[in-house]
């Protein structure tokens, strides 16, 4: 008589997710902190440009970040329809938050 192959232990979806969370706890924590920081920066930038359009250097000074980082955020927000360019001030485009409907 042939022996039956060992049966794999059935793991519930909940158990599997719990195991994965434990294995990747450090990565999850880092990702959550990064997301929290990105949301904080978005809130600060959007509050500053809500009423009047501002240039990248003006926004950078107001939120205390380097201009290159502010420009990166604004490019992302523009791509996803959060801000728009609203004219020019000398050589700098003015950015304004789109009004929520």
URDA-V563345 format. One record per backbone hydrogen bond with DSSP energy under -0.5 kcal/mol. CO is the residue of the C=O (numbers start at 1). NH is the residue of the N-H. E is the energy in kcal/mol with one decimal. If there is no record, write none. Layout:
CO & NH & E
CO & NH & E
//
This chain:
12 & 16 & -2.4
13 & 17 & -2.5
14 & 18 & -2.3
15 & 19 & -2.3
16 & 20 & -2.4
17 & 21 & -2.7
18 & 22 & -1.9
19 & 23 & -2.3
20 & 24 & -2.2
22 & 25 & -0.9
24 & 28 & -2.5
25 & 29 & -2.4
26 & 30 & -2.3
27 & 31 & -2.5
28 & 32 & -2.5
29 & 33 & -2.1
30 & 34 & -2.2
31 & 35 & -2.5
32 & 36 & -2.3
33 & 37 & -2.1
34 & 38 & -2.4
35 & 39 & -2.3
36 & 40 & -2.0
37 & 41 & -2.4
38 & 42 & -2.5
39 & 43 & -2.3
40 & 44 & -2.3
41 & 45 & -2.8
42 & 46 & -2.8
43 & 47 & -2.2
44 & 48 & -1.9
45 & 49 & -1.8
47 & 50 & -0.6
49 & 97 & -1.4
54 & 95 & -3.2
55 & 59 & -2.4
56 & 60 & -3.0
57 & 61 & -2.1
58 & 62 & -2.1
59 & 63 & -2.4
60 & 64 & -1.2
60 & 65 & -1.9
66 & 69 & -0.6
66 & 70 & -1.9
67 & 71 & -2.7
68 & 72 & -1.6
69 & 73 & -2.3
70 & 74 & -2.9
71 & 75 & -2.5
72 & 76 & -1.8
73 & 77 & -2.8
74 & 78 & -2.7
75 & 79 & -2.1
76 & 80 & -1.9
77 & 82 & -3.3
77 & 83 & -0.8
78 & 81 & -1.4
82 & 98 & -2.6
84 & 96 & -2.6
87 & 94 & -2.4
89 & 92 & -2.1
92 & 89 & -3.0
94 & 86 & -3.5
95 & 54 & -2.1
96 & 84 & -2.5
//
